[in-house]
């Protein structure tokens, strides 16, 4: 799922080339990247049988948004544009693990509080 999300974000990122390619995404380029990554992540959720049982609201907020923000925070523009998988893959894998754990913790918190996230 991580690779597809990065690919979706790359298409948006390519249209917002900055002169400071060694910098991280900011402003509207960052917003566009995050929006594209979250949309791609949610599209991939539909295809994933295991993820289908997770309420959309929980998955979008605590996995997809977390993941997209982590990528935008840690991957430089130049690495996104050049599809430098040697740099992006370890970051994407670490973000996926961190965000999955965050989502799990939130689900447990809601369950223990007697609240259930809406689909």
C-alpha positions in Angstrom: 0.0 0.0 0.0 2.9 2.3 0.7 4.3 2.3 -2.8 0.9 3.1 -4.4 0.4 6.0 -2.0 3.8 7.4 -2.9 3.1 7.0 -6.6 -0.2 8.9 -6.2 1.7 11.7 -4.3 4.4 11.8 -6.9 2.0 12.8 -9.7 0.9 15.8 -7.6 4.4 16.6 -6.5 5.7 16.6 -10.1 3.4 19.5 -11.0 4.6 21.7 -8.1 8.4 21.8 -8.7 10.2 24.0 -6.4 13.6 25.7 -6.9 14.7 24.3 -3.6 14.5 20.6 -4.6 16.6 19.6 -1.7 13.9 20.9 0.7 10.8 19.2 1.9 7.3 19.9 0.7 5.6 23.1 2.0 2.5 25.1 1.4 0.2 24.1 -1.4 2.6 21.5 -2.7 2.5 19.7 0.6 -1.3 20.0 0.9 -1.7 18.6 -2.6 0.7 15.7 -1.8 -1.1 14.9 1.4 -4.5 15.1 -0.3 -3.3 12.8 -3.1 -1.6 10.4 -0.7 -4.7 10.1 1.5 -7.0 9.6 -1.5 -4.7 6.9 -2.8 -4.5 5.3 0.6 -8.2 5.1 0.9 -8.6 3.7 -2.6 -6.1 1.0 -1.6 -8.1 0.2 1.5 -11.0 -0.9 -0.6 -8.8 -3.5 -2.2 -7.3 -4.8 1.0 -9.5 -7.5 2.6 -7.9 -7.2 6.0 -8.3 -3.4 6.1 -11.9 -3.5 4.9 -13.0 -4.3 8.5 -11.4 -1.0 9.8 -13.9 1.9 9.9 -13.1 4.5 7.2 -13.0 7.3 9.7 -10.4 5.6 11.8 -8.3 4.4 8.9 -8.3 7.8 7.1 -7.4 9.8 10.2 -5.1 7.6 12.1 -3.4 5.7 9.2 -3.6 7.5 5.9 -3.2 11.1 7.2 -0.5 10.0 9.6 1.3 8.2 6.7 1.0 11.1 4.3 2.3 13.6 6.8 5.2 11.3 7.8 6.2 11.1 4.1 5.9 14.8 3.6 7.9 15.4 6.7 10.8 13.0 5.9 11.2 12.7 2.2 12.8 15.5 0.2 11.3 16.8 -3.0 14.3 15.6 -5.1 13.8 12.0 -3.8 10.1 12.1 -4.6 10.7 13.4 -8.1 13.4 11.0 -8.9 11.6 8.0 -7.4 14.7 7.3 -5.3 13.4 4.1 -3.7 16.6 3.5 -1.8 15.7 6.6 0.2 11.9 6.5 0.1 11.2 2.8 0.8 12.7 2.7 4.3 10.9 5.9 5.2 7.6 4.6 3.8 8.0 1.3 5.7 8.8 3.0 9.0 5.9 5.4 8.5 3.5 2.5 7.8 4.5 0.7 11.0 4.3 3.8 13.1 0.9 4.9 11.7 -0.6 1.4 11.9 0.4 1.3 15.6 -1.1 4.7 16.1 -4.4 3.5 14.5 -4.4 0.4 16.6 -3.9 2.4 19.8 -6.7 4.7 18.9 -9.0 1.8 18.1 -8.2 0.3 21.5 -8.7 3.6 23.3 -12.2 4.0 21.6 -13.1 0.5 22.4 -12.1 0.8 26.1 -14.1 4.1 26.3 -17.2 2.3 24.9 -17.0 4.4 21.7 -16.8 3.0 18.2 -15.6 5.0 15.2 -18.1 5.6 12.5 -17.7 4.0 9.1 
